[in-house]
């Protein structure tokens, strides 16, 4: 496979956050096949594994017309998409659903998710808890991953209680085990 950015440079395989990915040794861009970006993000910060950005849910965010890069898998044009409601733009393939990240974009994505996750927990905790509970039965991930996501959100309840209601947190800690 050739790098979508450097064109003639061959991508090399590497393990990135325990996930197999391809990278360009010249520009240090990363190619993730379908769902590998989500898996790498989950490995990088397990506290925010419940916070998934579905790049395919809003087709209005796709840039109209072909992009300037070609998919390394199937050579069709990549399209530029905003990552959630951030200013980060990633290149995606509409055919194989692979994602190309330029150098440093993965780090930006993790920073964005940390900020968004903290905001979501403070402002929309109950809605997120209900959403994660529903996903246990409906997916999109398998049952084990959805349960892990739900437990991650529950952990934030403990943190939130400890910060907002320290006396309640101490009362819970003093209960017999």
Phi, psi and omega per residue, in radians:
X1 nan 2.466 3.107
X2 -1.731 2.618 3.109
X3 -1.123 2.282 3.093
X4 -1.148 -0.390 -3.103
X5 -1.593 -0.822 -3.077
X6 -1.609 -0.164 3.077
X7 1.121 -1.007 -3.072
X8 -1.666 -0.061 -3.139
X9 -1.463 2.268 3.130
X10 -1.355 2.376 3.065
X11 -1.312 2.541 3.105
X12 -1.983 2.654 3.131
X13 -1.544 2.529 3.106
X14 -2.651 2.848 3.015
X15 -1.723 2.105 -3.079
X16 -2.137 1.943 -3.074
X17 0.922 0.817 3.128
X18 1.141 0.284 3.129
X19 -2.133 2.358 3.067
X20 -1.223 2.250 3.123
X21 -2.516 2.915 3.086
X22 -1.948 2.530 3.131
X23 -2.408 2.782 3.091
X24 -1.713 2.120 3.139
X25 -1.201 -0.265 -3.114
X26 -1.539 -0.964 -3.068
X27 -1.755 -0.147 3.128
X28 1.123 0.442 3.006
X29 -1.289 2.813 -3.098
X30 -2.148 2.402 3.054
X31 -1.970 2.157 3.097
X32 -2.004 2.249 3.013
X33 -1.307 3.001 -3.062
X34 -0.848 2.264 3.106
X35 1.253 -0.091 3.118
X36 -1.249 -0.586 3.105
X37 -1.106 -0.782 3.103
X38 -1.059 -0.757 -3.133
X39 -1.132 -0.723 3.119
X40 -1.149 -0.689 3.102
X41 -1.117 -0.734 3.129
X42 -1.120 -0.654 3.118
X43 -1.210 -0.621 -3.093
X44 -1.174 -0.718 -3.108
X45 -2.525 1.646 -3.067
X46 -1.168 -0.349 3.109
X47 -1.170 -0.411 -3.114
X48 -1.999 0.434 3.132
X49 -1.182 -0.337 3.119
X50 -1.316 -0.345 -3.071
X51 -1.626 1.717 -3.133
X52 -1.924 2.417 3.074
X53 -1.833 2.067 3.117
X54 -1.583 1.821 -3.115
X55 -1.159 -0.286 -3.022
X56 -1.758 -0.045 -3.017
X57 -1.344 -0.478 -3.082
X58 -2.148 1.650 -3.087
X59 -1.153 -0.297 3.132
X60 -1.235 -0.285 3.139
X61 -1.461 -0.164 3.110
X62 -1.264 2.388 3.079
X63 -1.196 2.362 3.129
X64 -1.265 2.445 3.124
X65 1.485 2.904 -3.109
X66 -1.248 2.516 3.065
X67 -1.385 -3.116 -3.118
X68 -1.575 -0.054 -3.109
X69 -1.984 2.698 3.109
X70 -1.966 2.529 3.117
X71 -1.099 2.285 3.120
X72 -1.226 -0.354 3.141
X73 -1.386 -0.897 -2.982
X74 -2.263 0.160 3.021
X75 1.111 0.233 3.045
X76 -1.468 2.773 -3.128
X77 -1.096 2.465 3.014
X78 -1.498 2.637 3.110
X79 -2.024 2.505 3.141
X80 -1.502 2.304 -3.107
X81 -2.345 2.442 3.014
X82 -1.245 2.426 3.097
X83 -1.472 1.763 -3.078
X84 1.076 -2.362 3.106
X85 -1.788 0.385 3.126
X86 -1.503 3.097 3.043
X87 -1.580 0.018 -3.121
X88 -1.342 2.265 3.118
X89 -2.004 2.222 3.116
X90 -2.059 2.779 3.128
X91 -1.782 2.255 -3.099
X92 -2.185 2.701 3.073
X93 -1.819 2.144 3.133
X94 -1.243 -0.285 -3.103
X95 -1.578 -0.993 -3.092
X96 -1.688 -0.135 -3.139
X97 1.118 0.472 3.013
X98 -1.318 2.839 -3.109
X99 -2.315 2.285 3.062
X100 -1.841 2.258 3.071
X101 -2.030 2.262 3.023
X102 -1.252 2.890 -3.140
X103 -0.919 2.274 3.081
X104 1.513 -0.185 -3.094
X105 -1.245 -0.549 3.109
X106 -1.097 -0.755 3.116
X107 -1.075 -0.715 3.098
X108 -1.112 -0.694 3.130
X109 -1.095 -0.786 3.138
X110 -1.097 -0.757 3.092
X111 -1.066 -0.772 3.104
X112 -1.059 -0.792 -3.114
X113 -1.144 -0.644 3.089
X114 -1.096 -0.816 3.122
X115 -1.101 -0.808 -3.125
X116 -1.132 -0.732 -3.135
X117 -1.093 -0.744 3.115
X118 -1.142 -0.712 3.098
X119 -1.122 -0.779 3.128
X120 -1.071 -0.710 -3.123
X121 -1.178 -0.681 -3.119
X122 -1.287 -0.677 -2.998
X123 -1.774 -0.439 -3.046
X124 -2.322 0.660 -3.028
X125 -1.005 -0.919 -3.066
X126 -1.125 -0.671 3.103
X127 -1.117 -0.723 3.121
X128 -1.188 -0.680 3.105
X129 -1.096 -0.779 3.118
X130 -1.126 -0.715 3.127
X131 -1.092 -0.803 3.135
X132 -1.157 -0.622 3.081
X133 -1.112 -0.734 3.104
X134 -1.130 -0.630 -3.126
X135 -1.206 -0.318 3.052
X136 -1.016 -0.622 -3.097
X137 -1.672 -0.438 -3.030
X138 -1.934 -0.178 -3.126
X139 1.525 -2.845 0.407
X140 -1.500 -0.311 -3.134
X141 -1.478 3.009 3.134
X142 -1.258 2.923 -3.024
X143 -0.971 -0.782 -3.113
X144 -1.049 -0.787 -3.140
X145 -1.183 -0.680 3.130
X146 -1.163 -0.663 3.074
X147 -1.131 -0.711 3.105
X148 -1.092 -0.701 3.096
X149 -1.080 -0.774 -3.131
X150 -1.095 -0.739 3.134
X151 -1.134 -0.651 3.090
X152 -1.059 -0.739 3.118
X153 -1.158 -0.677 3.099
X154 -1.089 -0.624 3.100
X155 -1.012 -0.643 3.139
X156 -1.154 -0.472 3.067
X157 -1.053 -0.766 3.120
X158 -1.066 -0.793 3.120
X159 -1.097 -0.753 -3.101
X160 -1.136 -0.745 3.104
X161 -1.097 -0.736 -3.103
X162 -1.096 -0.626 -3.107
X163 -1.429 -0.823 -3.040
X164 -1.459 -0.495 -3.090
X165 -2.405 1.266 -3.069
X166 -1.062 -0.561 3.128
X167 -1.165 -0.642 3.097
X168 -1.198 -0.683 3.107
X169 -1.096 -0.754 3.114
X170 -1.136 -0.668 3.101
X171 -1.079 -0.761 3.125
X172 -1.121 -0.722 3.136
X173 -1.116 -0.536 -3.079
X174 -1.440 -0.125 3.117
X175 -1.147 2.534 3.124
X176 -1.124 2.546 -3.087
X177 -1.686 nan nan
